Amino acid sequence: MVVLSYTIIPVLAVAVGSAAAAAWRPGPRLVSAMQHLAAGVVFAAAATEILPQVKHGSDPLPTLAGGVAGVVVMLGLKSFESRFRGPAALLTAIGIDILIDGVVLGLAFIAGAKAGLLLTVALTLEVVFLGMTLTSELVEKAASRARGVLTVTLLSMLLPVGALIAGPVATLSPVLIASFLSFGLMALLYLVTEELLSEAHEQPDTPWVSAMFFVGFLALLALEEVMQ
């Protein structure tokens, strides 16, 4: 599958970002800027590539059902994260998050090659930040740097697993494909609003940090125009 070759990009990026985080921890403003940038790129990919595919679905009921399922799954994941603490719970929650990212990426390639490529760019930024954050926390909890990097890199392999899970969706009817794309759209919107931006605003904020959201958004729009 073409999508599997593209998942190598974010997996390698996670490994590099994790190694960098093990050696040097970025400051809070830089972290917030990275989160804003990733949020802008993911939001642009969702708005320009996934949303149009969902809007063109022929039956609103399956589309609505897919969207509701996406909201329920993401809120369920948030509830899990709030109830359980400790390294095992953290690794499980992030592992599920990366798996869902892989599923969404696989669904994007079903929507079209351009949608898949743009979402690869968006999710690469997101999982790099996720990997850096997790590595920093693991190293702080007395894990060796090498073990932290290895753990995060192995966890990133759930991305291609998720992409494989989405593969059979391509054989379904257009109505059901639109339903799954609606699920993916809700997952991406949750990622932007409830994770990236929510966590970003916990850090010191300045106009240039907030502007990074729009930099990411406009950068992906420009990339989309170049690809046409």
C-alpha positions as CSV (number, residue, x, y, z in Angstrom):
1,M,0.0,0.0,0.0
2,V,1.2,3.5,-0.8
3,V,0.0,4.8,2.5
4,L,2.5,2.5,4.4
5,S,5.4,4.1,2.5
6,Y,4.3,7.5,3.6
7,T,3.9,6.5,7.3
8,I,7.7,6.0,7.3
9,I,8.1,9.8,7.2
10,P,6.3,10.5,10.6
11,V,7.9,7.4,12.2
12,L,11.4,8.6,11.3
13,A,10.5,12.1,12.3
14,V,9.3,10.8,15.8
15,A,12.6,9.0,16.2
16,V,14.7,12.1,15.4
17,G,12.5,14.4,17.6
18,S,12.6,11.9,20.4
19,A,16.4,11.8,20.3
20,A,16.5,15.6,20.2
21,A,14.2,15.9,23.2
22,A,16.4,13.4,25.2
23,A,19.4,15.6,24.7
24,W,17.7,19.0,25.0
25,R,14.3,20.1,26.4
26,P,12.7,23.1,24.6
27,G,11.4,26.0,26.6
28,P,7.7,26.6,27.3
29,R,7.3,29.3,24.6
30,L,8.9,27.2,21.9
31,V,6.7,24.3,22.9
32,S,3.6,26.5,22.7
33,A,4.8,27.8,19.3
34,M,5.3,24.3,18.0
35,Q,1.8,23.3,19.2
36,H,0.2,26.3,17.5
37,L,2.1,25.5,14.3
38,A,1.0,21.9,14.3
39,A,-2.6,22.9,15.1
40,G,-2.7,25.2,12.1
41,V,-1.3,22.6,9.7
42,V,-3.7,19.9,11.0
43,F,-6.7,22.3,10.9
44,A,-5.9,23.3,7.3
45,A,-5.6,19.7,6.2
46,A,-8.9,18.8,7.8
47,A,-10.7,21.9,6.3
48,T,-9.3,21.7,2.8
49,E,-9.1,17.9,2.1
50,I,-11.3,15.9,4.5
51,L,-14.3,18.3,5.0
52,P,-15.1,18.6,1.3
53,Q,-15.2,14.8,1.0
54,V,-17.6,14.6,3.9
55,K,-19.8,17.3,2.5
56,H,-20.2,15.5,-0.8
57,G,-21.5,12.4,0.9
58,S,-24.8,11.3,-0.6
59,D,-26.5,10.3,2.7
60,P,-26.4,12.6,5.8
61,L,-27.3,9.8,8.3
62,P,-24.2,7.7,7.9
63,T,-22.1,10.9,7.8
64,L,-23.7,12.0,11.0
65,A,-23.2,8.6,12.6
66,G,-19.5,8.6,11.7
67,G,-19.1,12.1,13.2
68,V,-20.9,11.1,16.4
69,A,-18.7,8.0,16.7
70,G,-15.6,10.1,16.3
71,V,-16.7,12.5,19.0
72,V,-17.5,9.6,21.4
73,V,-14.2,7.9,20.8
74,M,-12.1,11.0,21.3
75,L,-14.0,12.0,24.4
76,G,-13.7,8.5,25.7
77,L,-9.9,8.7,25.3
78,K,-9.9,12.0,27.2
79,S,-11.9,10.4,30.0
80,F,-9.4,7.6,30.2
81,E,-6.5,10.0,30.4
82,S,-8.1,11.9,33.3
83,R,-8.9,8.7,35.3
84,F,-5.6,6.9,35.2
85,R,-2.1,8.2,36.1
86,G,1.4,6.9,35.8
87,P,3.7,5.9,33.0
88,A,1.7,2.9,31.9
89,A,-1.5,5.0,31.5
90,L,0.4,7.7,29.7
91,L,1.9,5.3,27.2
92,T,-1.4,3.6,26.6
93,A,-3.2,6.9,26.0
94,I,-0.6,8.2,23.6
95,G,-0.4,4.8,21.9
96,I,-4.2,4.9,21.3
97,D,-3.8,8.5,20.0
98,I,-1.1,7.5,17.5
99,L,-3.1,4.5,16.4
100,I,-6.1,6.8,15.7
101,D,-3.8,9.2,13.8
102,G,-2.7,6.2,11.6
103,V,-6.4,5.3,11.0
104,V,-7.1,8.9,10.0
105,L,-4.1,9.0,7.7
106,G,-5.2,5.8,6.0
107,L,-8.7,7.3,5.6
108,A,-7.2,10.5,4.0
109,F,-5.4,8.4,1.3
110,I,-8.8,6.8,0.6
111,A,-10.1,10.3,0.0
112,G,-7.3,11.0,-2.5
113,A,-3.5,11.0,-2.9
114,K,-3.3,14.8,-2.3
115,A,-5.3,14.6,0.8
116,G,-3.1,11.8,2.1
117,L,0.1,13.6,1.3
118,L,-1.1,16.9,3.0
119,L,-2.3,15.0,6.1
120,T,1.1,13.2,6.2
121,V,2.7,16.6,6.5
122,A,0.2,17.7,9.2
123,L,0.4,14.5,11.3
124,T,4.2,14.4,11.1
125,L,4.4,17.7,12.9
126,E,1.8,16.6,15.4
127,V,3.5,13.2,16.3
128,V,6.9,14.8,16.4
129,F,5.7,17.1,19.1
130,L,3.9,14.2,20.8
131,G,7.1,12.1,20.7
132,M,9.3,15.0,22.1
133,T,6.8,15.6,25.0
134,L,6.6,11.9,25.9
135,T,10.4,11.5,25.7
136,S,10.9,14.4,28.1
137,E,8.4,13.0,30.6
138,L,10.0,9.5,30.5
139,V,13.5,10.9,31.0
140,E,12.2,13.0,33.9
141,K,10.7,9.8,35.5
142,A,14.2,8.3,35.8
143,A,14.1,6.3,32.5
144,S,17.4,6.3,30.7
145,R,17.6,8.5,27.6
146,A,18.2,5.5,25.3
147,R,15.2,3.6,26.7
148,G,13.0,6.7,26.4
149,V,13.9,7.2,22.8
150,L,13.4,3.5,22.0
151,T,10.0,3.4,23.8
152,V,8.7,6.4,21.9
153,T,10.1,5.1,18.5
154,L,8.4,1.7,19.0
155,L,5.2,3.4,20.0
156,S,5.2,5.4,16.8
157,M,5.0,2.1,14.9
158,L,1.3,2.1,15.8
159,L,0.9,4.8,13.0
160,P,1.4,2.3,10.1
161,V,-0.7,-0.2,12.1
162,G,-3.6,2.3,12.1
163,A,-3.1,3.0,8.4
164,L,-3.5,-0.8,7.7
165,I,-6.7,-0.9,9.8
166,A,-8.2,1.8,7.6
167,G,-7.2,-0.1,4.4
168,P,-10.4,-2.2,4.0
169,V,-12.6,0.9,4.2
170,A,-11.6,1.6,0.5
171,T,-13.6,-1.4,-0.5
172,L,-16.9,-0.1,1.0
173,S,-19.6,1.9,-0.7
174,P,-19.1,5.7,-1.1
175,V,-21.7,6.3,1.6
176,L,-19.9,4.3,4.2
177,I,-16.5,5.8,3.1
178,A,-18.0,9.3,3.8
179,S,-19.1,8.0,7.2
180,F,-15.5,6.9,8.1
181,L,-14.2,10.2,6.7
182,S,-16.6,12.0,9.0
183,F,-15.1,10.0,11.9
184,G,-11.6,11.1,10.9
185,L,-12.7,14.7,10.6
186,M,-14.0,14.7,14.2
187,A,-10.8,13.1,15.4
188,L,-8.7,15.8,13.7
189,L,-10.8,18.7,15.0
190,Y,-10.6,17.2,18.5
191,L,-6.8,17.0,18.1
192,V,-6.6,20.7,17.2
193,T,-9.1,22.1,19.8
194,E,-8.8,19.8,22.8
195,E,-5.2,18.8,22.7
196,L,-2.8,21.0,20.7
197,L,-4.4,24.4,21.3
198,S,-5.6,23.6,24.8
199,E,-2.2,22.5,25.9
200,A,-0.5,25.4,24.1
201,H,-2.5,28.0,26.0
202,E,-1.3,26.6,29.3
203,Q,2.1,28.1,28.4
204,P,3.1,31.8,28.3
205,D,1.6,33.3,25.2
206,T,2.7,36.1,23.0
207,P,1.5,37.5,19.6
208,W,4.3,35.7,17.7
209,V,3.5,32.4,19.4
210,S,-0.3,32.7,18.5
211,A,0.7,33.7,15.0
212,M,2.3,30.3,14.4
213,F,-1.2,28.8,14.1
214,F,-1.8,31.0,11.0
215,V,1.7,30.4,9.7
216,G,1.0,26.6,9.7
217,F,-2.5,27.1,8.2
218,L,-1.3,29.3,5.4
219,A,1.8,27.2,4.8
220,L,-0.4,24.1,4.1
221,L,-2.7,26.1,1.9
222,A,0.3,27.3,-0.1
223,L,1.5,23.7,-0.4
224,E,-1.9,22.6,-1.6
225,E,-1.9,25.3,-4.3
226,V,1.6,24.2,-5.5
227,M,0.4,20.6,-5.7
228,Q,-2.6,21.4,-8.0
